[in-house]
Amino acid sequence: MLITPDKNRRNQRFALLLAALTVILFGLLAYYRLWLLPGVLLSVPAFFFARRKCLRRMRVMRQEFPPLWEGILRSRVAYFNALNDEDRERFRQFVKVFLDETRITGIRTEVDEETRVLVAASAIIPVFRFTDWEYGHLGEVLIYPGSFDDDYQSDEDGQGNILGMVGMGHLSGVMILSKPSLLAGFANPDDKHNVGIHEFAHLVDKADGVIDGLPPGVPAEVVRPWIEWVGEELAEPPQRRAHIRDYAYTNEAEYFAVLTEYFFEAPEVLQRKNPELYALLQKMFRQDTATFLSGAKLHRPKRLGRNSRCPCGSGKKYKKCCLRKARQGVPG
């Protein structure tokens, strides 16, 4: 997704090759007709056609990172705060490119900057240590005001039970996320629940064309142990299952997605209770989250204490002055 100097050079070579092949093709045709000049002229658009995505991403990466986005990441995304300075800059570049290329649409709900940045963070966290990752099966993210049902209908009567979904059929290429669930997933960084990460884990899994609980690019030495582990786990009767929540045992795909949540939300717990399982996930995602996220904190904006002197100058305590007016809807 990010354009490195090496990736830019490779793209330049490909674009030049495509332009040269265009000239050569029309040059061969020129033996019979005067088509060499059109070939030369068409080589220029062929070059820029091959370069368009790379150039656009380089332009986006040069743009300043909005301070509002920075504040959201620091106050809501513990993973971002755990990174060193160099990796935080890389994370910011991922956010800029993802939000430039991915449409995020609200369905009967507002999509504010916090929602957009948290969708981007959900996408980036699972693949942050991957090389040249692309979400090829994603065109748009729909944000719903609540849960929804199997027909993708928003839950207006409290009957839907789905919080997120990777669309199938006519919604292939679309992801649906419940806005309250997305926000809640980042409210507590170690509660083992994050619907955004869960659904993007499904997209990682789908990169080879099928959602089967075994994403592409898994190291060869991990494939067989993982398949055997998941098969044994799913065969266990409910009373003998591990500490992983029941939804993981729906099928292989959900087991992978739920374990991805655990790996990024509660890695220390996972490592302590299932060290073998943690080691497999560590190799899958190319990162040691138990060590990396240890002690990671959110930088919440400071709030005025309830018993502090009110800043309006009334001399009263904040809770008995402007805070009370705000809660009653009275303008300050």
PyMOL commands that set and color helices and strands:
alter all, ss='L'
color gray80, all
select helices_A, chain A and resi 5-29+36-62+67-76+78-82+85-101+113-127+169-171+179-187+195-206+220-235+238-240+246-250+252-265+267-273+275-285+289-292+318-320+322-328
alter helices_A, ss='H'
color red, helices_A
select strands_A, chain A and resi 103-106+140-144+164-166+174-178
alter strands_A, ss='S'
color yellow, strands_A
deselect
rebuild
show_as cartoon
